Amino acid sequence: MTKTQNTPLWVFLAFSAIETRKAALILIWACVAFSIYSLPWVVILGDSIGELGKQLLLIDDWSWIAMMAPMTLWYILSLMWMDKNAGWTKRPAGATP
């Protein structure tokens, strides 16, 4: 992504290494998936998951979701800004990146 005069710093920092909208969507979906995983399922489900479940679900506190939720929201808002302001560069058909 190239920074233009009207691109806010918070949008540029979110997608500085991402060139396409598709790559940004992949990043957002990966953040959503990790956010779901980072819920403290051990605390939520308690003893009903068994010992194997406790070993597979390593996260047992709220600190990871407290970081992942705002970060995912930041990426979503940055994507919305890019879409609204035509921030993605258009390439001619057949052009290589």
Secondary structure, 3 states (H helix, E strand, C coil): CCCCCCCCHHHHHHCCCCCCHHHHHHHHHHHHHHHHHCCCHHHHHHHHHHHHHHHHCCCCCCHHHHHHHHHHHHHHHHHHHHHHCCCCCCCCCCCCC
